[in-house]
Amino acid sequence: MITVTQQVSKGRRGVTYGWSNKGATVGASDAQEVVGVQTAVTSPDIGSSVESLILDHLDLADNLAQRFRGRGEEIEDLVQVARLGLVVASRRYDPSTGVPFVGYAVPTVLGELRRHFRDFVWVVRPPRRLQELRPLVVTAHEGLSHSLGRSPTTAEMATDIDAPEGDVIEALCLGTAYTPVSLETSDPEHVGVVAETLVAPDVRLEEVDTRLTLRPVLARLPDRSRDVLRLHYFEEQSQQQVAGHIGVSQMQVSRILRSTLGQIREALVPIG
């Protein structure tokens, strides 16, 4: 006889599944609050057959769990979920349908694994429609890559699955919602952590002191001197262009610039 234990954990990881067979348990993880629901296969006429199906196909469940490796969930947890799906398939399987057990068990186990990811693994939970679209996008990407001999564009994938291209792009980005990178993670391309690469120096902020200091000095300058500074330094006109603009010679523009810059220096440099 085999006893199956399903544990629904409302702790940090969301859900934990465990099952035991004759005292050997695949343990529960970091649960904080556990509600145990035990289902025992006790019917004498079907108990042995269900137990045999489970024990004979453990490798199948474990291999299906491997398909979901690398998506932010520990492989031990995935194996637990897959084996729970195998138990469900074994108890619901009806040989009279003529369908081989493997043909019935595979979609059942995969469905259990997908539900686990859909309901409990997301760190940032996306809309349900995008969760359901992502497997279709992944399948379309694999199929089109094989048929086209290259990586397909988002437009091609959208056409293949008859979905808006914007939704396809969002679905492709969902992989990072399983395990977002911590801001404290070391950045291999830079010295420091990821958080430091997200912040760029604000040049305008650095110029605040300079602007506040220069504003009263510039306000005391003659209008023509301010015009010459604006045209030459901000609009990047040559001295000859500035001369033509204000109606003086280039030599006069040079004198105005030299005189004006001298006044600014004197105003900014403290005496003594």
Backbone as JSON, one array per atom type, in Angstrom:
{
  "sequence": "MITVTQQVSKGRRGVTYGWSNKGATVGASDAQEVVGVQTAVTSPDIGSSVESLILDHLDLADNLAQRFRGRGEEIEDLVQVARLGLVVASRRYDPSTGVPFVGYAVPTVLGELRRHFRDFVWVVRPPRRLQELRPLVVTAHEGLSHSLGRSPTTAEMATDIDAPEGDVIEALCLGTAYTPVSLETSDPEHVGVVAETLVAPDVRLEEVDTRLTLRPVLARLPDRSRDVLRLHYFEEQSQQQVAGHIGVSQMQVSRILRSTLGQIREALVPIG",
  "N": [[0.85, -1.2, 0.0], [0.46, 2.27, -0.7], [1.01, 5.47, 0.6], [0.02, 8.73, 0.1], [0.99, 11.99, 0.61], [-0.1, 15.24, 0.53], [1.1, 18.41, 0.94], [0.21, 21.63, 1.62], [1.78, 24.53, 1.59], [1.86, 27.68, 3.09], [3.95, 29.4, 3.19], [7.04, 31.23, 2.67], [7.88, 30.36, 0.1], [5.53, 29.74, -1.14], [4.14, 27.14, -2.11], [4.5, 23.78, -1.03], [5.09, 20.48, -1.92], [4.84, 17.16, -0.76], [5.6, 13.64, -0.65], [5.15, 10.3, 0.48], [6.51, 7.03, 0.64], [6.14, 4.05, 2.05], [7.46, 4.97, 4.33], [9.7, 6.33, 3.36], [10.52, 9.57, 2.73], [10.19, 12.38, 0.61], [11.26, 15.33, 1.51], [9.5, 18.2, 2.95], [9.88, 21.72, 2.25], [10.85, 25.03, 3.24], [8.48, 25.68, 5.0], [6.14, 27.79, 6.62], [3.61, 27.8, 7.54], [1.67, 25.06, 7.57], [-0.74, 23.11, 5.99], [-1.96, 19.98, 6.22], [-3.01, 17.48, 4.02], [-4.07, 14.35, 3.68], [-4.18, 11.61, 1.52], [-5.06, 8.42, 1.13], [-4.5, 5.44, -0.65], [-6.53, 2.98, -0.39], [-8.26, 1.04, -1.22], [-8.73, -2.39, -1.59], [-8.86, -3.72, -4.04], [-7.81, -2.08, -6.01], [-5.62, -0.86, -4.99], [-3.03, -2.1, -5.11], [-2.44, -2.03, -7.86], [-2.39, 0.68, -8.44], [-0.28, 1.47, -6.82], [1.79, 0.09, -8.06], [1.86, 1.31, -10.57], [2.74, 3.86, -9.85], [5.29, 3.38, -8.66], [6.6, 2.17, -10.78], [6.89, 4.21, -12.59], [8.32, 6.33, -11.62], [10.76, 7.33, -12.59], [9.93, 8.47, -14.97], [8.39, 10.67, -14.1], [10.41, 12.1, -12.78], [12.11, 12.73, -14.93], [10.45, 14.38, -16.45], [10.26, 16.51, -14.71], [12.81, 17.53, -14.95], [12.71, 18.99, -17.28], [11.94, 21.5, -16.57], [13.98, 22.63, -15.27], [16.22, 25.19, -14.16], [14.6, 27.42, -14.07], [14.38, 28.97, -11.87], [13.46, 27.49, -9.75], [14.07, 25.04, -7.27], [15.38, 21.85, -8.15], [14.69, 19.68, -6.59], [12.24, 20.44, -5.49], [10.72, 20.55, -7.81], [10.71, 17.89, -8.57], [9.17, 16.8, -6.53], [6.69, 17.97, -7.1], [6.21, 16.89, -9.63], [6.04, 14.16, -9.02], [3.81, 14.15, -7.43], [1.93, 14.78, -9.39], [2.16, 12.42, -10.84], [1.06, 10.59, -9.03], [-1.56, 11.52, -8.96], [-2.3, 11.02, -11.63], [-2.06, 8.22, -11.65], [-4.09, 7.41, -9.92], [-6.34, 8.27, -11.24], [-6.33, 6.99, -13.66], [-7.78, 5.05, -16.19], [-7.79, 1.95, -17.37], [-9.56, 0.82, -19.17], [-10.09, 2.59, -21.19], [-8.27, 2.29, -23.17], [-6.1, 3.84, -23.64], [-2.62, 4.16, -23.38], [-0.84, 4.08, -20.24], [1.35, 5.85, -19.99], [0.82, 7.73, -21.96], [-1.33, 9.0, -20.81], [-0.32, 9.85, -18.37], [1.82, 11.64, -18.84], [0.82, 14.25, -19.89], [-0.67, 14.87, -17.62], [1.2, 15.09, -15.5], [2.86, 17.11, -16.54], [0.99, 19.15, -16.61], [0.56, 19.53, -13.89], [3.06, 20.49, -13.11], [3.17, 22.86, -14.61], [1.03, 24.28, -13.52], [2.04, 24.64, -10.98], [4.17, 26.43, -11.44], [2.7, 28.51, -12.53], [1.04, 29.35, -10.42], [2.54, 29.61, -8.04], [5.28, 30.28, -8.24], [6.05, 32.7, -9.38], [7.81, 35.69, -8.8], [7.27, 38.29, -9.45], [4.09, 38.73, -10.26], [2.65, 38.2, -13.34], [-0.01, 39.19, -15.67], [-2.7, 36.85, -16.13], [-3.28, 36.09, -18.78], [-0.84, 36.48, -20.09], [0.75, 34.63, -18.78], [-0.39, 32.27, -19.7], [0.11, 32.57, -22.37], [2.86, 32.46, -22.67], [3.98, 29.7, -22.76], [3.07, 28.99, -25.33], [4.43, 30.82, -26.91], [7.07, 30.07, -26.45], [7.07, 27.48, -27.54], [6.45, 28.13, -30.21], [8.71, 29.6, -30.86], [10.73, 27.64, -30.75], [9.83, 25.87, -32.77], [9.77, 27.51, -35.1], [12.43, 28.33, -35.2], [13.65, 25.95, -35.91], [12.47, 25.41, -38.42], [13.02, 27.71, -39.93], [15.72, 28.01, -39.72], [16.99, 29.92, -38.27], [16.82, 32.38, -35.62], [13.52, 33.3, -34.91], [11.64, 36.33, -35.61], [9.8, 38.57, -33.43], [7.47, 39.33, -34.68], [7.04, 37.26, -36.51], [6.63, 35.1, -34.76], [4.31, 36.03, -33.52], [2.5, 35.95, -35.64], [2.49, 33.22, -36.1], [1.25, 32.11, -33.84], [-1.01, 33.55, -33.76], [-1.35, 35.98, -32.24], [-1.2, 39.23, -30.65], [1.67, 41.21, -31.44], [2.81, 42.77, -29.44], [1.98, 41.46, -27.1], [3.39, 39.09, -27.39], [6.03, 39.97, -27.12], [5.96, 40.83, -24.45], [5.42, 38.38, -23.23], [7.78, 37.0, -23.75], [9.47, 38.29, -22.06], [8.81, 37.36, -19.59], [10.33, 35.43, -18.37], [12.24, 36.53, -16.68], [10.74, 37.22, -14.55], [10.5, 35.09, -12.88], [12.94, 34.74, -11.44], [14.16, 37.43, -10.55], [17.06, 39.55, -10.86], [19.05, 40.31, -8.09], [19.63, 43.56, -6.74], [21.91, 43.73, -5.35], [23.65, 41.98, -6.46], [26.81, 40.99, -7.78], [28.22, 42.64, -10.54], [29.45, 41.23, -13.41], [30.61, 42.6, -15.54], [31.34, 45.06, -14.67], [32.95, 46.91, -12.03], [31.74, 46.41, -8.89], [28.27, 46.39, -7.78], [25.06, 45.44, -9.24], [23.2, 47.47, -8.76], [24.69, 49.81, -8.82], [25.19, 50.2, -11.49], [22.83, 51.06, -12.51], [22.44, 53.65, -11.98], [23.06, 56.8, -13.17], [25.3, 59.57, -13.29], [23.93, 62.76, -12.66], [24.34, 65.35, -14.63], [23.22, 67.85, -14.69], [22.52, 68.23, -12.06], [24.99, 68.4, -10.87], [25.75, 70.83, -11.86], [24.32, 72.71, -10.51], [25.33, 74.32, -8.35], [27.17, 75.9, -9.73], [25.51, 77.28, -11.53], [23.86, 78.71, -9.77], [25.73, 80.36, -8.62], [26.71, 81.85, -10.78], [24.46, 83.18, -11.76], [23.66, 85.74, -10.44], [25.96, 87.2, -11.11], [26.0, 87.28, -13.92], [23.66, 88.66, -14.29], [24.35, 91.27, -13.73], [25.84, 92.1, -15.85], [26.26, 94.04, -18.9], [23.71, 94.19, -21.47], [24.65, 93.66, -24.09], [27.03, 92.31, -23.61], [26.07, 89.96, -22.41], [24.66, 88.92, -24.58], [26.74, 88.39, -26.37], [28.15, 86.38, -24.98], [26.15, 84.39, -24.9], [25.7, 83.85, -27.67], [28.24, 83.02, -28.51], [29.16, 80.98, -26.73], [26.95, 79.31, -26.02], [25.31, 79.04, -28.29], [27.27, 78.38, -29.97], [28.52, 79.95, -31.97], [30.94, 81.39, -34.2], [33.45, 83.96, -33.58], [33.39, 85.76, -35.67], [30.83, 85.32, -36.76], [29.28, 86.14, -34.59], [29.99, 88.82, -34.53], [28.85, 89.76, -36.93], [26.21, 89.36, -36.25], [25.63, 91.14, -34.13], [26.47, 93.48, -35.16], [29.13, 94.57, -35.07], [32.77, 94.7, -35.25], [34.96, 91.79, -35.66], [37.18, 92.01, -34.01], [36.24, 93.66, -32.0], [34.37, 92.0, -30.84], [36.1, 90.07, -29.79], [37.38, 91.63, -27.85], [35.21, 92.26, -26.2], [34.53, 89.71, -25.22], [36.89, 89.04, -23.83], [36.95, 91.07, -21.89], [34.51, 90.65, -20.56], [34.75, 88.02, -19.55], [36.84, 88.47, -17.81], [35.57, 90.11, -15.92], [33.77, 88.3, -14.85], [35.46, 86.4, -13.65], [36.67, 87.95, -11.67], [34.48, 88.46, -10.06], [33.88, 85.94, -9.12], [36.16, 84.95, -7.84], [37.23, 85.03, -4.6], [38.32, 87.95, -2.8], [41.53, 88.54, -1.39]],
  "CA": [[0.0, 0.0, 0.0], [1.23, 3.51, -0.76], [0.33, 6.62, 1.19], [0.43, 9.98, -0.54], [0.72, 13.16, 1.44], [0.02, 16.53, -0.14], [1.22, 19.48, 1.91], [0.07, 22.95, 1.02], [2.5, 25.44, 2.48], [1.59, 29.1, 2.87], [5.15, 30.09, 3.63], [7.7, 32.16, 1.77], [7.99, 29.85, -1.25], [4.2, 29.57, -1.72], [3.58, 25.81, -1.91], [5.44, 22.67, -0.96], [4.45, 19.19, -2.05], [5.66, 16.04, -0.31], [4.89, 12.36, -0.7], [5.93, 9.27, 1.16], [6.26, 5.65, 0.21], [6.67, 3.1, 3.03], [8.34, 5.61, 5.3], [10.73, 7.15, 2.73], [9.83, 10.82, 2.42], [10.85, 13.51, -0.04], [10.87, 16.27, 2.56], [8.95, 19.52, 2.69], [10.9, 22.77, 2.38], [10.77, 26.01, 4.32], [7.1, 26.09, 5.24], [5.88, 28.52, 7.86], [2.3, 27.35, 8.0], [1.39, 23.9, 6.74], [-2.02, 22.44, 6.15], [-1.74, 18.66, 5.65], [-4.16, 16.76, 3.5], [-3.59, 13.03, 3.35], [-5.07, 10.79, 0.72], [-4.49, 7.07, 1.12], [-5.1, 4.49, -1.57], [-6.79, 1.86, 0.54], [-9.15, 0.03, -1.79], [-7.92, -3.59, -1.77], [-8.85, -4.22, -5.41], [-7.07, -1.21, -6.92], [-4.46, -0.29, -4.31], [-1.76, -2.65, -5.58], [-2.18, -1.59, -9.23], [-2.0, 2.1, -8.39], [1.06, 1.52, -6.26], [2.73, -0.39, -9.08], [2.0, 2.35, -11.59], [3.56, 4.95, -9.3], [6.66, 2.95, -8.48], [7.2, 1.84, -12.08], [7.04, 5.39, -13.44], [8.98, 7.44, -10.91], [11.76, 7.93, -13.48], [9.22, 9.31, -15.93], [8.07, 11.93, -13.42], [11.65, 12.83, -12.53], [12.59, 13.26, -16.2], [9.6, 15.51, -16.82], [10.64, 17.63, -13.84], [14.06, 18.09, -15.47], [12.4, 19.95, -18.35], [11.68, 22.82, -15.98], [15.17, 23.05, -14.53], [16.78, 26.48, -14.55], [13.59, 28.48, -14.1], [14.3, 29.61, -10.57], [12.91, 26.6, -8.73], [14.97, 23.93, -6.97], [14.97, 20.63, -8.83], [14.03, 18.8, -5.62], [10.84, 20.85, -5.4], [10.06, 20.17, -9.06], [10.51, 16.44, -8.53], [8.02, 16.57, -5.65], [5.47, 18.34, -7.83], [6.01, 15.91, -10.7], [5.6, 12.88, -8.44], [2.42, 14.33, -7.04], [1.16, 14.62, -10.62], [2.15, 10.99, -11.17], [0.09, 9.96, -8.13], [-2.9, 11.91, -9.44], [-2.55, 10.28, -12.87], [-2.22, 6.8, -11.34], [-5.38, 7.17, -9.28], [-7.43, 8.58, -12.17], [-6.17, 6.26, -14.9], [-8.78, 4.0, -16.46], [-7.24, 1.11, -18.45], [-10.59, 0.44, -20.14], [-10.14, 3.56, -22.29], [-7.35, 1.85, -24.22], [-4.97, 4.78, -23.72], [-1.49, 3.71, -22.54], [-0.7, 4.9, -19.04], [2.31, 6.93, -20.23], [0.12, 8.76, -22.73], [-2.22, 9.73, -19.89], [0.42, 10.42, -17.25], [2.7, 12.75, -19.24], [0.15, 15.55, -19.81], [-1.11, 15.14, -16.24], [2.36, 15.56, -14.74], [3.25, 18.42, -17.07], [-0.01, 20.12, -16.16], [0.82, 19.81, -12.47], [4.25, 21.34, -13.06], [2.84, 24.2, -15.13], [0.2, 24.95, -12.52], [2.93, 25.04, -9.89], [4.85, 27.66, -11.86], [1.71, 29.57, -12.74], [0.38, 29.81, -9.19], [3.34, 29.75, -6.83], [6.71, 30.56, -8.42], [6.31, 34.06, -9.82], [8.16, 36.73, -7.84], [6.41, 39.37, -9.91], [3.03, 37.98, -10.93], [2.13, 38.86, -14.55], [-1.4, 38.86, -15.97], [-2.96, 35.43, -16.44], [-3.22, 35.87, -20.23], [0.56, 36.37, -20.47], [1.23, 33.35, -18.26], [-0.87, 31.22, -20.59], [0.68, 32.79, -23.7], [4.3, 32.19, -22.7], [4.32, 28.38, -23.32], [2.83, 29.0, -26.77], [5.51, 31.58, -27.53], [8.28, 29.23, -26.38], [6.91, 26.41, -28.53], [6.55, 28.75, -31.53], [10.12, 29.96, -31.06], [11.48, 26.42, -31.05], [9.42, 25.34, -34.08], [10.2, 28.42, -36.17], [13.89, 28.29, -35.28], [14.0, 24.73, -36.64], [12.02, 25.49, -39.82], [13.63, 28.85, -40.62], [17.17, 27.94, -39.63], [17.45, 31.12, -37.56], [15.89, 32.78, -34.56], [12.41, 34.05, -35.51], [11.32, 37.64, -35.07], [8.57, 38.57, -32.64], [6.34, 39.41, -35.61], [6.82, 35.91, -37.05], [6.01, 34.29, -33.72], [2.95, 36.51, -33.32], [1.7, 35.42, -36.74], [2.39, 31.76, -35.97], [0.3, 31.73, -32.78], [-2.18, 34.43, -33.89], [-1.42, 36.82, -31.04], [-0.6, 40.54, -30.89], [3.12, 41.18, -31.27], [3.12, 43.35, -28.14], [1.82, 40.42, -26.08], [4.5, 38.14, -27.56], [7.22, 40.59, -26.53], [5.8, 40.78, -22.99], [5.54, 36.98, -22.8], [9.19, 36.64, -23.8], [10.15, 38.92, -20.91], [8.31, 36.81, -18.33], [11.31, 34.55, -17.74], [12.94, 37.23, -15.6], [9.84, 37.41, -13.4], [10.69, 33.97, -11.95], [14.09, 35.0, -10.57], [14.8, 38.72, -10.87], [18.42, 39.71, -10.34], [19.14, 41.2, -6.93], [20.42, 44.76, -6.96], [23.19, 43.56, -4.65], [24.45, 40.98, -7.17], [28.01, 41.53, -8.41], [28.12, 42.77, -11.99], [30.71, 40.73, -13.96], [31.18, 43.52, -16.53], [31.74, 46.29, -14.01], [33.36, 46.77, -10.64], [30.63, 46.8, -8.02], [27.04, 45.61, -7.86], [24.14, 45.83, -10.3], [22.54, 48.74, -8.42], [25.54, 50.93, -9.19], [25.15, 50.41, -12.94], [21.53, 51.6, -12.87], [22.41, 55.07, -11.63], [24.0, 57.62, -13.95], [25.45, 60.9, -12.68], [23.1, 63.81, -13.23], [25.2, 66.5, -14.89], [22.5, 69.08, -14.33], [22.59, 68.37, -10.61], [26.34, 68.86, -10.56], [25.91, 72.21, -12.29], [23.44, 73.6, -9.75], [26.11, 75.31, -7.63], [27.74, 76.84, -10.69], [24.45, 78.14, -12.04], [23.42, 79.63, -8.71], [26.79, 81.35, -8.4], [26.85, 82.71, -11.95], [23.25, 83.93, -12.1], [23.72, 87.17, -10.09], [27.06, 87.85, -11.82], [25.55, 87.54, -15.29], [22.58, 89.65, -14.26], [24.94, 92.61, -13.63], [26.54, 92.41, -17.08], [25.47, 94.75, -19.93], [22.95, 93.3, -22.36], [25.46, 93.23, -25.23], [27.98, 91.3, -23.13], [25.34, 88.7, -22.25], [24.35, 88.4, -25.92], [27.97, 87.84, -26.95], [28.38, 85.1, -24.31], [25.14, 83.42, -25.34], [25.92, 83.47, -29.06], [29.52, 82.36, -28.72], [29.36, 79.77, -25.92], [25.76, 78.45, -25.96], [24.89, 78.72, -29.66], [28.49, 77.93, -30.62], [28.85, 80.75, -33.15], [32.3, 81.92, -34.21], [33.5, 85.39, -33.28], [32.99, 86.49, -36.87], [29.37, 85.24, -36.84], [28.74, 86.99, -33.53], [30.19, 90.2, -34.96], [27.82, 90.07, -37.92], [24.89, 89.33, -35.61], [25.38, 92.33, -33.29], [26.85, 94.67, -35.91], [30.44, 95.1, -34.71], [33.87, 93.96, -35.88], [35.4, 90.6, -34.92], [38.1, 92.46, -32.96], [35.43, 94.16, -30.89], [33.81, 90.82, -30.17], [37.16, 89.49, -28.99], [37.58, 92.48, -26.67], [34.05, 92.1, -25.31], [34.66, 88.42, -24.55], [37.99, 89.1, -22.86], [36.55, 91.94, -20.79], [33.41, 90.03, -19.82], [35.28, 86.88, -18.78], [37.62, 89.04, -16.7], [34.64, 90.56, -14.87], [33.2, 87.12, -14.18], [36.51, 85.83, -12.79], [36.85, 88.81, -10.51], [33.31, 88.32, -9.2], [33.83, 84.61, -8.54], [37.34, 84.66, -7.01], [37.19, 85.87, -3.4], [39.46, 88.84, -2.63], [42.33, 88.28, -0.2]],
  "C": [[0.89, 1.24, 0.0], [0.4, 4.65, -0.19], [0.9, 7.9, 0.6], [0.05, 11.13, 0.35], [0.92, 14.42, 0.63], [0.05, 17.61, 0.94], [1.15, 20.81, 1.2], [0.67, 23.96, 1.98], [2.2, 26.88, 2.11], [2.78, 29.93, 3.35], [5.74, 30.94, 2.54], [7.7, 31.67, 0.33], [6.63, 29.62, -1.9], [3.65, 28.2, -1.44], [4.69, 24.79, -1.86], [4.65, 21.37, -1.06], [5.39, 18.12, -1.5], [4.89, 14.75, -0.49], [5.79, 11.31, -0.06], [5.53, 7.9, 0.66], [6.96, 4.72, 1.19], [7.73, 3.74, 3.91], [9.44, 6.45, 4.69], [10.09, 8.43, 2.22], [10.74, 11.76, 1.65], [10.39, 14.73, 0.74], [10.27, 17.56, 2.07], [10.04, 20.56, 2.88], [10.51, 23.75, 3.45], [9.36, 26.51, 4.53], [7.0, 26.81, 6.57], [4.54, 28.1, 8.44], [1.88, 26.23, 7.08], [0.02, 23.33, 7.07], [-1.87, 21.08, 5.48], [-3.04, 18.02, 5.22], [-3.67, 15.4, 3.04], [-4.65, 12.25, 2.58], [-4.44, 9.41, 0.62], [-5.25, 6.2, 0.14], [-5.31, 3.2, -0.78], [-7.67, 0.78, -0.06], [-8.36, -1.23, -2.12], [-7.84, -4.04, -3.22], [-8.06, -3.34, -6.35], [-5.78, -0.68, -6.3], [-3.14, -0.78, -4.89], [-1.43, -2.16, -6.99], [-1.76, -0.13, -9.27], [-0.58, 2.23, -7.86], [2.1, 1.1, -7.29], [2.95, 0.66, -10.16], [2.92, 3.47, -11.1], [5.02, 4.54, -9.24], [7.36, 2.67, -9.8], [7.49, 3.07, -12.93], [7.63, 6.6, -12.72], [10.02, 8.13, -11.8], [11.12, 8.84, -14.51], [8.91, 10.68, -15.31], [9.33, 12.76, -13.19], [12.2, 13.45, -13.81], [11.75, 14.45, -16.67], [9.92, 16.73, -15.96], [11.9, 18.31, -14.35], [13.82, 19.11, -16.58], [12.26, 21.37, -17.83], [12.85, 23.31, -15.14], [15.65, 24.42, -15.03], [15.78, 27.61, -14.64], [13.38, 29.11, -12.73], [13.74, 28.76, -9.46], [13.88, 25.43, -8.52], [14.45, 22.65, -7.61], [14.29, 19.66, -7.87], [12.55, 19.13, -5.48], [10.07, 20.44, -6.66], [9.79, 18.67, -9.1], [9.31, 16.11, -7.64], [6.72, 16.85, -6.38], [5.17, 17.3, -8.91], [5.51, 14.57, -10.15], [4.17, 12.98, -7.91], [1.5, 14.19, -8.26], [1.07, 13.17, -11.05], [1.14, 10.24, -10.3], [-1.33, 10.25, -8.6], [-3.25, 11.11, -10.69], [-2.8, 8.8, -12.58], [-3.6, 6.5, -10.75], [-6.54, 7.39, -10.24], [-7.4, 7.73, -13.44], [-7.19, 5.13, -15.01], [-8.27, 3.16, -17.62], [-8.27, 0.78, -19.52], [-10.68, 1.41, -21.32], [-9.23, 3.16, -23.44], [-6.16, 2.77, -24.39], [-3.84, 4.25, -22.86], [-1.3, 4.65, -21.35], [0.25, 6.08, -19.27], [1.65, 8.08, -20.98], [-0.83, 9.59, -21.89], [-1.42, 10.46, -18.83], [1.22, 11.64, -17.65], [1.97, 14.09, -19.21], [-0.33, 15.9, -18.4], [0.03, 15.71, -15.4], [2.81, 16.93, -15.22], [2.26, 19.5, -16.65], [0.19, 20.51, -14.71], [2.03, 20.74, -12.32], [3.94, 22.75, -13.53], [1.96, 24.97, -14.15], [1.04, 25.44, -11.34], [3.64, 26.35, -10.24], [3.86, 28.82, -11.97], [1.23, 30.18, -11.43], [1.32, 30.17, -8.06], [4.77, 30.23, -7.03], [7.0, 32.01, -8.77], [6.7, 34.97, -8.66], [7.36, 37.99, -8.16], [5.31, 38.71, -10.75], [2.48, 38.75, -12.13], [0.66, 38.52, -14.75], [-1.55, 37.41, -16.41], [-2.81, 35.16, -17.95], [-1.77, 35.73, -20.71], [1.17, 35.07, -19.96], [0.84, 32.22, -19.2], [-0.27, 31.35, -21.99], [2.13, 32.36, -23.77], [4.64, 30.79, -23.22], [4.1, 28.32, -24.83], [3.95, 29.72, -27.51], [6.8, 30.76, -27.55], [8.22, 28.12, -27.43], [7.05, 26.96, -29.95], [8.0, 29.11, -31.85], [10.94, 28.74, -31.45], [11.13, 25.89, -32.44], [9.9, 26.2, -35.23], [11.72, 28.44, -36.32], [14.35, 27.08, -36.09], [13.65, 24.86, -38.12], [12.71, 26.6, -40.6], [15.16, 28.79, -40.63], [17.79, 29.16, -38.96], [16.44, 31.43, -36.47], [14.77, 33.63, -35.16], [12.23, 35.41, -34.87], [10.04, 37.55, -34.24], [7.34, 38.64, -33.54], [6.01, 38.04, -36.19], [6.18, 35.01, -36.01], [4.57, 34.72, -33.47], [2.02, 35.98, -34.4], [1.46, 33.93, -36.57], [1.36, 31.36, -34.93], [-0.93, 32.64, -32.77], [-2.4, 35.25, -32.62], [-0.81, 38.18, -31.36], [0.91, 40.51, -30.62], [3.53, 41.76, -29.92], [3.01, 42.32, -27.02], [2.94, 39.39, -26.16], [5.77, 38.69, -26.92], [7.14, 40.53, -25.0], [5.97, 39.35, -22.48], [6.99, 36.52, -22.8], [9.95, 37.18, -22.59], [9.77, 38.28, -19.58], [9.34, 35.94, -17.62], [12.03, 35.22, -16.58], [12.04, 37.44, -14.39], [9.92, 36.24, -12.43], [11.78, 34.3, -10.94], [14.73, 36.32, -10.96], [16.16, 38.84, -10.2], [18.41, 40.69, -9.17], [20.01, 42.4, -7.26], [21.78, 44.68, -6.29], [24.09, 42.53, -5.32], [25.66, 41.64, -7.82], [27.82, 41.55, -9.92], [29.44, 42.33, -12.61], [31.37, 41.7, -14.93], [31.66, 44.82, -15.91], [32.21, 45.99, -12.59], [32.23, 47.27, -9.76], [29.43, 45.91, -8.22], [26.12, 46.19, -8.93], [23.52, 47.19, -10.03], [23.36, 49.94, -8.86], [25.51, 51.21, -10.68], [23.83, 51.02, -13.39], [21.43, 53.1, -12.61], [23.47, 55.79, -12.43], [24.12, 58.99, -13.29], [24.61, 61.93, -13.41], [23.95, 65.08, -13.38], [24.52, 67.79, -14.48], [22.54, 69.32, -12.84], [23.96, 68.89, -10.19], [26.55, 70.32, -10.92], [25.07, 73.2, -11.47], [24.23, 74.69, -9.04], [26.68, 76.36, -8.57], [26.69, 77.82, -11.21], [24.0, 79.16, -10.99], [24.46, 80.71, -8.46], [26.87, 82.35, -9.56], [25.63, 83.6, -12.19], [23.32, 85.4, -11.68], [24.85, 87.9, -10.8], [26.65, 88.21, -13.24], [24.47, 88.61, -15.33], [23.13, 91.08, -14.23], [25.68, 93.02, -14.9], [25.65, 93.22, -18.02], [24.79, 93.76, -20.86], [23.81, 92.78, -23.5], [26.47, 92.16, -24.81], [27.3, 89.95, -22.95], [25.01, 88.08, -23.61], [25.58, 87.76, -26.55], [28.29, 86.48, -26.3], [27.42, 84.03, -24.79], [25.42, 82.93, -26.75], [27.19, 82.65, -29.23], [29.62, 81.02, -27.99], [28.17, 78.82, -25.93], [25.26, 78.07, -27.36], [26.07, 78.36, -30.55], [28.76, 78.65, -31.95], [30.29, 81.24, -33.05], [32.27, 83.42, -33.9], [33.07, 86.22, -34.48], [31.46, 86.46, -37.03], [28.72, 86.12, -35.78], [28.85, 88.46, -33.93], [29.13, 90.61, -35.97], [26.44, 90.15, -37.3], [24.6, 90.61, -34.83], [25.87, 93.62, -33.95], [28.14, 95.34, -35.47], [31.51, 94.29, -35.42], [34.24, 92.75, -35.02], [36.34, 90.99, -33.8], [37.34, 92.97, -31.75], [34.79, 93.01, -30.11], [34.86, 90.17, -29.28], [37.41, 90.3, -27.73], [36.43, 92.33, -25.67], [34.15, 90.79, -24.53], [35.74, 88.46, -23.48], [37.61, 89.94, -21.64], [35.47, 91.28, -19.93], [33.89, 88.86, -18.98], [36.13, 87.36, -17.61], [36.72, 89.5, -15.57], [34.06, 89.37, -14.11], [34.22, 86.51, -13.22], [36.67, 86.65, -11.52], [35.69, 88.65, -9.52], [33.3, 86.97, -8.48], [35.0, 84.32, -7.61], [37.29, 85.57, -5.8], [38.47, 86.69, -3.25], [40.17, 88.48, -1.35], [42.53, 86.83, 0.03]]
}
